[in-house]
Amino acid sequence: MFRRHRYVLVVLFLIGAATLAFSDAAAQSAGIIEGQVVDTGDGSPLPGANVVVEGTSIGTSTDPDGRFRLTSVPAGPQTLTVSFVSYKSSSTTVDVEAGQAQTVNVELASEVLEGEEVVVRGLRRSQFRSIN
């Protein structure tokens, strides 16, 4: 019985060591993109803006100060797209270096959004039919 437990412990140790080795190798082939998103007009931060690395599942929203931080971004040229409601989206290419942080500050210009006409009609109480 002691042998079986020892075997299980050795296997778990080997799995843990392999996991650490692979995660360390993956960390060395990725970098970080951080920065701030602000309004072009007055420079005010845009909290809740969407920041996405195109072609990946890596993305985030800006904090109350308009700041963001993306980790585990693959090394090499990456397209960063930033969008916010009622602002024009912006895309920029960032050269991500393994193990390094790249700072990207983005300014978004406001955009007028037009929608279709909405008609609201009210009914007087006497025009409702009784459901009971």
Rosetta silent file (secondary structure, phi, psi, omega in degrees, C-alpha in Angstrom):
SEQUENCE: MFRRHRYVLVVLFLIGAATLAFSDAAAQSAGIIEGQVVDTGDGSPLPGANVVVEGTSIGTSTDPDGRFRLTSVPAGPQTLTVSFVSYKSSSTTVDVEAGQAQTVNVELASEVLEGEEVVVRGLRRSQFRSIN
SCORE:     score description
SCORE:     0.000 S_00000001
   1 L     0.000  -40.720  179.099    0.000    0.000    0.000 S_00000001
   2 H   -61.481  -36.684  178.619    2.844    2.412    0.803 S_00000001
   3 H   -61.854  -40.711 -179.211    4.309    1.774   -2.653 S_00000001
   4 H   -63.359  -44.611  179.085    1.077    2.826   -4.342 S_00000001
   5 H   -64.340  -39.865  179.060    0.994    6.139   -2.455 S_00000001
   6 H   -63.220  -41.711  178.458    4.639    6.729   -3.265 S_00000001
   7 H   -61.889  -43.644  179.257    3.953    6.093   -6.964 S_00000001
   8 H   -63.200  -42.472  178.782    1.033    8.543   -6.933 S_00000001
   9 H   -63.564  -40.708  178.983    3.167   11.200   -5.231 S_00000001
  10 H   -64.320  -44.071  179.288    5.949   10.786   -7.797 S_00000001
  11 H   -62.906  -44.752  179.150    3.469   11.098  -10.697 S_00000001
  12 H   -63.185  -39.002  177.663    1.865   14.207   -9.162 S_00000001
  13 H   -62.513  -44.572 -179.643    5.311   15.755   -8.651 S_00000001
  14 H   -64.422  -39.660  177.666    6.256   15.113  -12.285 S_00000001
  15 H   -64.201  -43.917  178.535    2.974   16.602  -13.531 S_00000001
  16 H   -62.642  -43.478  179.580    3.498   19.700  -11.375 S_00000001
  17 H   -63.881  -41.453  178.492    7.086   20.146  -12.559 S_00000001
  18 H   -65.019  -40.093  179.082    6.042   19.810  -16.203 S_00000001
  19 H   -62.469  -44.899  178.246    3.233   22.333  -15.708 S_00000001
  20 H   -62.642  -41.297 -179.231    5.632   24.876  -14.196 S_00000001
  21 H   -63.770  -44.204 -178.826    8.159   24.353  -17.000 S_00000001
  22 H   -70.023  -37.805  179.436    5.534   24.856  -19.722 S_00000001
  23 H   -68.188  -35.629  176.978    3.962   27.898  -18.037 S_00000001
  24 H   -66.300  -41.455  178.123    7.406   29.499  -17.670 S_00000001
  25 H   -64.781  -39.278  178.932    8.130   28.866  -21.359 S_00000001
  26 H   -66.658  -37.553  179.557    4.740   30.335  -22.328 S_00000001
  27 H   -65.694  -32.521 -179.498    5.383   33.434  -20.201 S_00000001
  28 H   -74.505  -16.951  179.959    8.681   34.010  -22.010 S_00000001
  29 L  -102.674   14.145 -179.291    6.938   34.047  -25.414 S_00000001
  30 E  -133.042  160.219  179.234    4.319   36.626  -24.366 S_00000001
  31 E  -133.077 -166.899 -176.639    4.273   40.257  -23.357 S_00000001
  32 E  -128.574  139.445  171.260    2.024   42.920  -21.842 S_00000001
  33 E  -118.987  126.222  178.742    0.142   45.827  -23.404 S_00000001
  34 E  -136.935  162.818  178.754   -0.977   48.578  -21.052 S_00000001
  35 E   166.475 -159.080 -177.518   -2.122   52.163  -21.391 S_00000001
  36 E  -139.938  145.946  176.811   -4.990   54.620  -21.140 S_00000001
  37 E  -113.117  125.041 -178.066   -7.990   55.516  -23.319 S_00000001
  38 E  -132.037  164.302  176.055   -9.054   59.178  -23.338 S_00000001
  39 E   -76.700  133.330  179.687  -11.405   61.537  -25.195 S_00000001
  40 L   -61.915  -39.527 -175.184   -9.675   63.416  -28.036 S_00000001
  41 L   -65.451  -54.948 -173.912  -11.536   66.649  -27.279 S_00000001
  42 L  -117.955    0.316  177.504  -10.872   67.221  -23.593 S_00000001
  43 L    74.790    9.737  179.920   -8.488   64.411  -22.615 S_00000001
  44 L   -73.890  145.067 -179.514  -10.903   62.959  -20.072 S_00000001
  45 E   -67.242  150.439  178.710  -10.555   59.216  -19.383 S_00000001
  46 L  -112.230   93.651  179.110  -13.091   56.823  -20.902 S_00000001
  47 L   -72.717  137.541  177.696  -14.048   54.196  -18.299 S_00000001
  48 L    89.113    7.398  176.052  -15.558   50.995  -19.706 S_00000001
  49 L   -68.870  146.774  179.393  -13.980   51.233  -23.179 S_00000001
  50 E   -91.586  131.565  179.045  -13.356   47.844  -24.812 S_00000001
  51 E  -124.882  121.355 -173.599   -9.758   46.942  -25.639 S_00000001
  52 E  -134.110  139.761  170.469   -9.180   43.793  -27.731 S_00000001
  53 E   -89.940  112.613 -175.957   -6.180   42.116  -29.375 S_00000001
  54 L   -58.102  141.697  178.228   -7.562   41.159  -32.793 S_00000001
  55 L    78.695    5.963  177.969   -7.517   37.459  -33.687 S_00000001
  56 L  -131.994  176.897  174.445   -7.252   36.376  -30.051 S_00000001
  57 L  -100.594   19.406 -177.921   -9.542   35.993  -27.070 S_00000001
  58 L   -92.328  123.297  178.964   -7.492   38.590  -25.166 S_00000001
  59 E  -169.408  167.774 -179.900   -9.399   41.701  -24.166 S_00000001
  60 E  -161.253  176.910  172.320  -10.522   43.875  -21.289 S_00000001
  61 E  -115.731  151.153  179.713  -12.420   47.019  -20.341 S_00000001
  62 L   -73.775  152.882  179.194  -10.817   50.183  -19.044 S_00000001
  63 L   -81.599 -177.301 -178.724  -11.024   51.041  -15.349 S_00000001
  64 L   -58.161  -21.380  178.144  -12.567   54.289  -13.950 S_00000001
  65 L   -95.656    8.138 -179.912   -9.366   56.156  -14.917 S_00000001
  66 L    78.507    9.326 -177.379   -9.489   54.840  -18.505 S_00000001
  67 E   -91.116  152.679  178.162   -6.509   52.542  -17.892 S_00000001
  68 E  -143.392  161.934  177.249   -6.130   48.959  -19.127 S_00000001
  69 E  -150.358  121.505  177.854   -3.618   46.094  -18.903 S_00000001
  70 E  -112.686  124.191  179.615   -3.520   43.038  -21.167 S_00000001
  71 E  -108.951  166.691  178.783   -1.282   40.138  -20.142 S_00000001
  72 E    57.964   36.807  177.109   -0.174   36.995  -21.999 S_00000001
  73 E   -82.838  126.742 -179.749   -0.220   38.790  -25.358 S_00000001
  74 E   -57.025  140.408  179.013    1.692   36.724  -27.957 S_00000001
  75 L   -65.364  149.483 -179.731    5.019   38.260  -28.992 S_00000001
  76 E   114.364 -179.114 -179.879    5.170   39.926  -32.405 S_00000001
  77 E   -69.635  128.325 -179.902    3.044   42.525  -34.174 S_00000001
  78 E  -129.005  142.737  177.239   -0.505   42.613  -32.765 S_00000001
  79 E   -94.394  121.222  179.863   -3.487   44.739  -33.784 S_00000001
  80 E  -103.758  123.554  179.380   -5.113   46.470  -30.811 S_00000001
  81 E  -114.791  131.239 -179.186   -8.688   47.685  -31.338 S_00000001
  82 E  -120.882  131.316  179.475  -10.359   50.102  -28.915 S_00000001
  83 E  -139.233  153.305  179.738  -14.081   50.913  -28.988 S_00000001
  84 L  -155.452  142.740 -177.560  -16.533   52.839  -26.846 S_00000001
  85 L   -57.711  132.634  179.810  -20.213   53.698  -27.294 S_00000001
  86 L    68.487   19.923  173.886  -20.713   56.938  -29.279 S_00000001
  87 E  -127.715  151.859  176.021  -16.987   57.104  -30.185 S_00000001
  88 L   -73.441  134.310  177.828  -15.183   56.094  -33.383 S_00000001
  89 L   -67.287  155.196 -179.813  -13.232   52.854  -32.952 S_00000001
  90 E  -134.295  137.638  176.311   -9.462   52.979  -33.253 S_00000001
  91 E  -124.673  141.440  178.185   -6.989   50.281  -34.304 S_00000001
  92 E  -145.772  150.047  177.950   -3.234   50.369  -33.936 S_00000001
  93 E   -94.993  132.050 -179.168   -0.419   47.880  -34.423 S_00000001
  94 E  -121.119  130.098  176.636    1.751   47.143  -31.402 S_00000001
  95 E   -89.419  100.422 -176.454    5.059   45.271  -31.589 S_00000001
  96 E   -84.625  128.759  177.565    4.884   43.059  -28.500 S_00000001
  97 L  -105.650  137.446 -179.200    8.202   41.843  -27.115 S_00000001
  98 L   -57.670  130.717  177.180    8.398   38.683  -24.989 S_00000001
  99 L    74.397    6.313 -177.676    8.648   39.457  -21.290 S_00000001
 100 L  -118.115  156.797  175.519    8.247   43.215  -21.880 S_00000001
 101 E  -105.728  131.052  176.646    5.406   45.714  -21.310 S_00000001
 102 E  -107.627  132.756  178.555    4.401   48.044  -24.149 S_00000001
 103 E   -99.590  127.133  179.386    2.538   51.269  -23.308 S_00000001
 104 L  -130.542  115.230  175.387   -0.167   52.372  -25.742 S_00000001
 105 L  -102.404  132.185 -173.311   -2.243   55.476  -25.079 S_00000001
 106 E  -121.270  134.838  174.490   -5.337   55.822  -27.277 S_00000001
 107 E  -110.476  129.191  178.047   -7.464   58.882  -28.034 S_00000001
 108 E  -111.466  137.751  178.108  -11.012   58.313  -29.295 S_00000001
 109 L   -95.570  139.035 -179.834  -13.061   60.944  -31.116 S_00000001
 110 E   -67.878  154.468 -175.850  -16.766   61.251  -30.363 S_00000001
 111 L  -137.275  135.105  178.369  -19.215   60.240  -33.082 S_00000001
 112 L   -80.385  126.940  178.409  -22.835   61.275  -33.598 S_00000001
 113 L  -104.375  131.376  177.769  -25.121   58.261  -33.725 S_00000001
 114 L  -111.600  140.102  177.798  -28.385   58.481  -35.593 S_00000001
 115 L  -123.702  179.202  178.610  -31.296   56.140  -35.055 S_00000001
 116 L   -79.813  159.667  178.755  -34.720   55.611  -36.493 S_00000001
 117 L   -66.403  139.005  178.931  -37.710   57.651  -35.431 S_00000001
 118 L  -116.358  128.050  179.336  -39.556   56.295  -32.409 S_00000001
 119 L  -110.603  127.479  179.125  -43.298   56.926  -32.012 S_00000001
 120 L  -114.184  127.013  178.217  -44.857   56.587  -28.565 S_00000001
 121 L  -118.999  137.671  178.260  -48.631   56.392  -28.211 S_00000001
 122 L  -109.655  153.335  176.471  -50.526   56.513  -24.951 S_00000001
 123 L  -117.409  143.407  173.799  -53.966   55.151  -24.140 S_00000001
 124 L   -76.479  156.768 -178.203  -56.456   56.551  -21.695 S_00000001
 125 H   -55.876  -34.937 -177.852  -57.562   54.295  -18.933 S_00000001
 126 H   -69.299  -16.462 -178.430  -61.046   53.963  -20.488 S_00000001
 127 H   -89.114   -7.076  176.408  -59.491   52.456  -23.634 S_00000001
 128 L   -79.237  140.859  174.599  -58.039   49.437  -21.777 S_00000001
 129 L   -89.641  145.746  178.880  -60.043   46.259  -21.900 S_00000001
 130 L   -74.843  132.565 -179.155  -60.682   44.436  -18.694 S_00000001
 131 L   -86.188  -26.904 -176.692  -58.771   41.178  -18.474 S_00000001
 132 L   -72.105    0.000    0.000  -60.889   39.741  -15.665 S_00000001
